[in-house]
């Protein structure tokens, strides 16, 4: 459900990664998710609008919602999650209890910058009404995320992140995911398929 990976960013590598994430300028794009309205974010390689049913759309370059990964970032993501499809860089003020969109595969990898508390509940049976009523806190497991920590977790479980006020300006994260099979069918109409030579 949650595991801390052996890889960790330290020293110069950590500072370089922070500078890279800041260069993506996630503050210019904001999430429309009801669980974190207005959260600054930037999609890499591909991203989505978090809607359901026929309203669900996946964006790929040249959409202004998404940037292409550099070769270095592609190798980094590939090392952490082989055959990765999407990454989202957030300038994080935290996010309420939620499960990831079902078009994402269950497990994802998060590279954490700054400090935050990550909560995850082993009981998948709760519904959204119960989550909003606070039932999820009782059995939730809490993990302290530190600067440069890399973790993996099952995003089909209810989870949330809280960021201490003094860390809000420093806390960022990069979440790396894979799509479910058939995700190409949801690409926006103006891009029917990924170009064969696009990586």
Order of alpha helices (4+ residues) and beta strands (2+ residues): beta-alpha-beta-beta-beta-beta-alpha-beta-beta-beta-beta-alpha-beta-beta-beta-beta
